[in-house]
Every structure is written in structure tokens, then in C-alpha cells.
Amino acid sequence: MSTLARIVPNSAHPADDAAELSRLEARLPPLLSVIAGMVDLTGFFTLGHIFTAHITGNLVVAAAAAVQGGPFNLAQALAIPVFMLALAVVWLIAQASHRRGPSLARLLLLVQFLLLAAVLIFSVITKPSTSQHALMAGIAVMIAVSAMACQYALLRLAIPGAISTAVMTGNLTNTVLSLMDLSSSRHPLLPADADRLRRSLHLLFGFLAGCVIAAAAVSWLGDWAWSLPVALAAVAIAIR
């Protein structure tokens, strides 16, 4: 049996897959939200103030620069179509693998790990943080953006019941409105779902923790700060 097959076995037991899918739905998103926070902040500080996880932020900044005549960062504009292309590639990988559920999740987690490892190796060798608007920084941005595209796609394709680790504004909205409902003595405006509130809080705190840890890591480790999301991506593969 190949190494890849051992890492991403294709289970033939639907009942086992359903149980594992339920566990992944509960355990994986909080860890992925920490990774997303780390990648977003590390990329923002070391790769020219570009959002590598929250891609729509780049659209806002690029549009503002175009309207106000400020400095235009080509990598910031390219991040959006590259993200879309990466999503399409992940879909093709999933389709070609003939995997579903936990087996597909493990495969795509492996792809994410390899992409983040590529960012780490590339950054340590080329030092893009020393020239954040140069070609090397742009290449690192595109690899990191592709890794995040893989993360977001794997949740939609392999664990569709999981809360998105990308839409933090939506998670914050759900959290605040749910807390208002819980604290009110009147009829609630939202369907009662304490489990979803708990999961949203976990994702919010996870993303915030990832940002804080990454900020400290960038200050202490520089380009080696990418080693932290790589390590957590490896942990994500091992989750059962």
C-alpha cells in the first residue's frame, strides 16, 4: 500500500464514515479557523499587506487604490482570480479522486499541508518579507491563497455540515444575534440552536487566537512563522 493510500484511505463502510464525518464536523473547523487566522496575519505582515485568507478584503483595497490613485499592488488583484482558479483545481482533484466524506477531507487536508509547506520552504529560501512588493512575495501570496482555497473548498465538498472558517463576519453576526436572543425574555427571533452558537464562538476565538499567535511568531521568527500553520495543518490530517 502506498504512503498516500495509508494517509487518505478510501473507507468502504458507510456507517463508519458517517460517524467519522460527525467527529470531523465537530473537531476540524476550530483547528482550521486557527490556521486561517495564522495564514491571514502572517501573509499580511510578511507579504505586503495582502489578505491570504479573507480574499474579498483584497478586492476592497484594490478598488480603493484604483479610485484614489494610490499605489497598485498587482499581487493583491491577482489573489482573487488565483483563489477562484485554486477552488476549481480542488474541485477537479475531488472529482478525480472518487472520494467522499472523511476520505476526501483527509486528501484535501494533505493538499493544504503540502501548499502551506511550500509557502514555508519558499519563504525561508527567498525571504519575501525583505521585499514585500517584489516577484518572490507575489509568488508566496499565490501559494498561500491556494492553500486557503483548498481549506474552504474541503469543508464545502467533504464536510458540508460544518460552519465556514472563512465567513468570520457571518459567524460574528450569528454569535451576537444568538446571544441577544438568549438574553431576551421575549420570543426569540432566531431558531434556538445552542450548538451552532457554541461552534461559531469556537471559530471566532480560534481565528483570533491564530492572529495573536501569528503576530508574535512574525516578530520572533520572521519568515519561519509559516512553520506554525504548517504544523497545525499536519495535526489536522491526523484528526479522527
Secondary structure as the mmCIF struct_conf table of DSSP 4:
data_model
#
loop_
_struct_conf.conf_type_id
_struct_conf.id
_struct_conf.beg_label_comp_id
_struct_conf.beg_label_asym_id
_struct_conf.beg_label_seq_id
_struct_conf.end_label_comp_id
_struct_conf.end_label_asym_id
_struct_conf.end_label_seq_id
HELX_RH_AL_P HELX_RH_AL_P1 THR A 3 ILE A 7
BEND BEND1 VAL A 8 VAL A 8
HELX_RH_AL_P HELX_RH_AL_P2 PRO A 14 THR A 46
TURN_TY1_P TURN_TY1_P1 LEU A 47 GLY A 48
BEND BEND2 HIS A 49 HIS A 49
BEND BEND3 THR A 52 ALA A 53
HELX_RH_AL_P HELX_RH_AL_P3 ILE A 55 GLN A 68
TURN_TY1_P TURN_TY1_P2 GLY A 69 GLY A 69
HELX_RH_AL_P HELX_RH_AL_P4 LEU A 74 SER A 97
TURN_TY1_P TURN_TY1_P3 HIS A 98 HIS A 98
HELX_RH_AL_P HELX_RH_AL_P5 GLY A 101 THR A 126
HELX_RH_3T_P HELX_RH_3T_P1 PRO A 128 THR A 130
BEND BEND4 SER A 131 SER A 131
TURN_TY1_P TURN_TY1_P4 GLN A 132 HIS A 133
BEND BEND5 ALA A 134 ALA A 134
HELX_RH_AL_P HELX_RH_AL_P6 LEU A 135 ALA A 158
TURN_TY1_P TURN_TY1_P5 PRO A 160 GLY A 161
BEND BEND6 ALA A 162 ALA A 162
HELX_LH_PP_P HELX_LH_PP_P1 ILE A 163 SER A 164
BEND BEND7 THR A 165 ALA A 166
HELX_RH_AL_P HELX_RH_AL_P7 MET A 168 SER A 183
BEND BEND8 SER A 185 ARG A 186
BEND BEND9 LEU A 189 LEU A 190
HELX_RH_AL_P HELX_RH_AL_P8 ALA A 194 LEU A 221
HELX_RH_3T_P HELX_RH_3T_P2 GLY A 222 TRP A 226
HELX_RH_AL_P HELX_RH_AL_P9 SER A 227 ALA A 238
#
